[in-house]
Amino acid sequence: MTTQRVLVTGFEAFAGAVSNPSGEVVRRLVSVPQPELVERGIEVSGVVLPVSYRGAGDALRAAISSHQPELVIAIGLAEGRGGITPERVAINLDDARIADNDGAQPIDEAIEEGGPAARFSTLPVKAIVGALGAAGLPASVSLTAGSFVCNHVAYVLGGEVERNPGLRGGFIHVPATPDLVPAGSSVPTMTLDELERGIRIAIMTAVQTTTDEKVAGGSLH
């Protein structure tokens, strides 16, 4: 069986939160045996990135250089979303509504001077959404990764994919977990167990699917 090396990244906590489910999922995936992945020859490594415009891209590049993956799935938190949302596109823009963990708050700055306006994921985003739905987990394709550090990492990852033949990758946003939301809030949540299962499904689907499904996955607004 050919081993498939997969790098999964998440983020540290930010904006005063005590945790970040994206980072917690990564920690779980690398610290707890994953029989579903092992039996498919999938070798998972993981890294928790800083919520830092300055540091996240360098940390991502270092992890790719160290682990030499064939596939990279970056994960981030999108509080307010009701399901797991693979991102289809990242834009060449840093525009921060809040400061990052270093106190930086860039406004209308290019991530890469002279770089393309946008970079598209090479994950099978529609197939991932279909697999998640079949497993009973809420999911949809997203057409915006925002303009905070998540989008920054998604764009940088797209550049690494362009420069490294054979590498595929993309970004997936996950909703908040119940511990991040005040009791009685209407903000949708998913449990950490659900998110971990969802990312396992995304990994397996991405490894097995190199050409995405030709199904509707767009948005009217």
C-alpha positions, 0 to 999 in steps of 0.5 A: 500500500502506498503511503499518502502523507497529509499535513493538517494545520489549525490555529491557536486561540485568538480574540480572547477565546480560551481555545480554537477548535481548528487547533484542537482537531489537529491535536486530536488527529496527531495524538490519538490513533486513527484506524480509519486513516491508517488502514487506508495508508494515510499518514497524518502530521499536524501543526498549530499555526499562530494567528499572525499575519507575519508568522502564519505563512512562514510556519506553514511553509516550514511545516510543508518543508519538514513533512513533505506532504502530498496533501495539505488541509488547513483548518480555521474557525468561522464562528457563526457558520452552521456547518463545515465549509471547504473554501473554494477560493482565497483572495490576495488581500489582508484587511483585518477587522480585528488585530491578530495575536501580534497586534497587527491589523493590516488594512487593504494590503496585498498578501503577495505583491504582484501575485494573482488576485485569487487562488483556487483550492485544489481540494475536491470541495464538492466531493468533500461536502457530499461525503460530509452530508452523507455522514450526517454532518452539515456542510456546504461549499464556501466562496469566501474565506474572509480577509483575516489570517485564515484567508492569508494562509489559504492564499499562501498555501495556494502559492505553495501548491503552485510552486510544488508539483504534486502537492494539493491543498486547500482550506476548510472552515469549521463552526464554533464548538459549544464552549465558545458560545454563551448559553442560550445563544443562537450561534450554531455549533458543532461538537469537537467530536463531530468536527474531528470526524468531519475532518477525517472524512475530508482527509479520506475524500481528498486522498481518494478524489483527485477530480471533483464532482460536477454538481451544483455548489454555488451561491446566489449571494 
